Amino acid sequence: MELSINDKLKLFRNEELSNKKIKVPNKNIEVSELTKFKNLDYVYLWTNEDLKEYYAKDIVDTSVLSVTASGDHPLHAVLGGAKEVHSFDVNEFSKYLSMLKEKLIKNVSYADFKKYMDYLHKKIFGVVLDEVAWYLTSDELEFWGKYVKYFENENISLFLFGGSCSILNNAYFNEELYYNLQKKLGNAKIYYHDTAVENLSREFNGCKFSIIYLSNILGRIEKPVSMVNSEATKLLSDLECLLDNEGRIYDYNLRVANHGCYTDDALDEIFDITSLEVGTQKDNVYIYSKKGE
């Protein structure tokens, strides 16, 4: 049974919970064998991709499969019109950050959203969570309750900053689009999955998506250089079965990483591949569009 607001606040302020010995985010537990991503890792507070320039806007009433990351990819999927988003990541922090952003956008004004996110940027976790506790589930409160004291006491941040990570990369950093997203979140559903990219074709077998957002995952495949292309193209080929007849996979290529476009004869058989240049850094977005049957 869902807790009352008062019970939620008691849970968040619970001294026994807050004073438990807190584990530092464990960067040694590799969950994805393909990319070496970990289950308790630091996250970007904002995407480092210029999402506002390339997110799909023609996906009304569709289903989308998206990496969770900073939470901005699934939110842009909803902004683009998706009614159902399945958001995957091996990193637990990504899931809870995304759920926090989702709850804030659904329930607070544009001005308050910017204020609360600025608090997080400044590592003022407690103030934010104390003010928005009634929007969160017991599971979310318990998770944050475990970590807030640790991060504040150690004066460190859960979040990564720097580079091209910025709120300005988001289309909803615009008052009109923010309220548009707020309205759409009332009619859409984001489901979170603790899973790695190499498991998607098996775990979502039989499902069909209009869009798959991979962010820059392909560039993080940790294999010897001579093997990278074959591993990436195999993953793309495996994901093709999850696309509907006009489905697309988006691969973001940060210019600083510059992994290039992954392709081979087999992929050319099933995809039309196009690219976009976005952002001040002139990053590339490679779009793998499923060829009609």
N, C-alpha and C positions, 0 to 999 in steps of 0.2 A: 504494500500500500504506500502511496506517495506521502511523504512527510509534509506536515504543515509548515508554513513559513517560519514560525517560531522554533519548531524542531530543527529545521534546516540551519537557522542561525546558531542554535545551540551546538549543532554538530560542527559547524565551521569554527566556532570559538572554543570548542572542547579542548581543555588544557592537556588532558591525557593524550589525545590524538596529536596535538601540536607539538608536544614535548617528546614524542617518540623519536628514537634514534633514526635520523633520516639518511638514506643512502644518496651519495652523490650520483648524478646521472651516469649510468654505467655505459661507457663507450667501448666495452670489451665484449659485449654479447652481440655477435653477428647473427642477424635473423635471415638476411637475404644472402644466399650463397653466390648469386650472380653479381650483385652490386656492392656487397659488404656493408649495406646500411644496417643500423643497429636499432635496438628496441627502446632504448632510453637515451636519446641524443638531443643535443641542443637544436633549436629550430629558428628559422628566420621569422621575425615578427610580421614581416611583409614579404611578398614575393619579390624576387630579384629579376623577374621577367616583365616585359612591358605588356602585361595582359590586356590592358585597355585597347591596345592596337590590334590584337589578333584573336580575341575570344569570339567564339561562334555566336552569331545573333539570329540564326535561322533555325533554331532547334526547339520551336514551340511544341509543348506536349510530348517531348521525347524522353528517352532514358540516356543518361551519360555515365560513363565510367571514368573516374578521375583520380589522380594521385591527390593525397590530402595536403602534404607539405605545410605551408603556412595557413592553409584553409582558404586561400584566395581562388584557387582553381575551381573547387566545387561551388563557391559563391558566384563566380562568373558563369558557371553552367546554369545556375538558377536564373541569374540576370538575363542570360540569353534565351530563356524560355523553357528550360527542361523542367518536367514535372517530377522527375525522380533521378537522383544522383547517387551512385554507389561510389563511395570515396575510400580508397585503400592506402594504407601506409604501414610499415613495420614499426614506425616510431610512435610510441604512445603519446608523447608530448604533442605531436602534430594533431592527433585526434582531439585532445582536450583543448588545445588552442583554437582549433576550428569550431568546436562546439561552443566555446566561449564567444567567439566572434558572431556566430550564428544567433545565439541567444541575445546578445547585445543589439544586433541589427533589428531583430524582430521586436524588441521591446523598448528601445530608447530612441531619443531624438538624434538627429545628425550631429548636433553640437555636443551632446553628452557622449556619443560614440567616440568622437575625436578626443574628448577629454579623458575618457577612461583608457583609450589606447595610448594616449600620451603618458598616463600614469604607469602603464605597463612598460613603456619605453624607458621610463625613469626608475624602473624596478620597484614601484610602489604597489606591490601585489595586494597587500592586505586591504587597502582602501577600496580598490576595485571590487574585490570579491565580497567584502563586507556590504557594499552598496548593491551588488547585483545578485546576492545569494538566493533570493526568492525566485529567480529565473532558472536556477540550475537544479539538476537532479541530485539526489543523494550521492550517487556514484561520482558525479563531477565534484561535488563539495568535498567528499572524502579524499579524492585524488589531490585537489589543490591544497587541502588542509595539510597534507603530508609534506608538501614542498614549500609552501609560502614561508614558514618560519625559517627553514634552512636557507633559502635564497636571501631573505632579508637579513638574517643574522650574519651570513658570510659576505654580504654586500656584493653578490655576484648576480648575473642575469641569466635567466633561462634562455634568453633570446640571443641570436646572432645578428649583428648589424654590419654596416659597411658595404663597400662595393655598390652594386646597383639596387640593393634592398631598400625599398621605399614605398610609403603609402601612395605616392604619386603614380605608381605603376598600375593602380587599380581604377577601373572605370567608376566604381561606386564612391570614389573620393570626389564626389560631385553631388550636391544636395538633391537635385532632381533624380539622378540615377540611384542614389541611396534609398530614397523613399519608394522608388520603383522596385528595387530589390526587396525592401521591407515588405511590400505588398505581395510580391511573388513568393517570398518565403512562407507566407501564410497559406499558400496553396500547393507548395512543393514539399518534398521530403528528401532529406539527405541521410543515407544509411552509411555507417562507418564500419570498415572491415580491417582487422589487424592481419594483413597478409602482404606478401612480397609480390613483385611484378611477375616473377616467373611462375607463380601459382594461378594467375588470373584465368588462363584458358581452361584450366581444370575446374576451378571453383565456380566460375560463371558459365560453365558449359550449358548450352541451350539458351542463354540470354542473348539479346541483341541490343546494341547501343548505337546511337547516331554519332556520338563523338567519344573518343578515348583521348584524354589528356595525359601525356607521359611526362610533361615538364622536360627536364634534362636528364632523365634516367638513363637513356641510351648512352650518353656520354660518361656515365659512371660505372659502366660495366668493367669490372676489374679482371681483365684477362691480358695475357701478353699481346703486344701490338698486332702480331700476325693473326691473332684469333678474334680480335674485337669485332671486325666486320661480320664474321660468320655467326658469332653469338648474337649480335644485334639483329641481323637479318632473320635469324631463326626465331627470335622473340617476336618480331613484327609479323612474320608469317603465321606464328601460332595465334596472335591476336586477331588476325583477319577473320577468323571464324566467329568472333564476337560482334562484328559490325553488321548493321542492317544493310540493305542493298545500296544505300547511298552514304554509308558511314565513312568517317574520316578519323585518322590517327594524327595527333599533333605532337611533333618532336621539337623541343626547343634547343637550339644550339647556341650557347653563350659564345660570343666571339673569343673570349679569353680561353675557352676550352677548344673550340673549333674542331669538333669531331667530324664535321662534314655530313653529307647525306649518305645514309646507308642504303645500298641497293645491290642487287645482283639479278641475274636472269630470271630467277624464280619470283622475286618481288615484282619485277616488271610485268610479269604475267598477271598479277592480281591487283596491282595498284597503279593509279596515275599519280605521279609524284610532282608536286609543285613546291615552290618556296617563296617566303616573304622576308623582306628585310625590315626589321622593326627597331625602334628605340635609338637613342643617341649613340649607343655603342655599336649600332648596326649589327645586332644579333640576327641569326637566321631562324626562321620557323619552317620546318619541313612538314608538309601535309601529305599524308598517304591516303588517297581517296580510293575506296574500293571500286573496282571496275564492275560495271553492270554485267549481269549474267545473260 
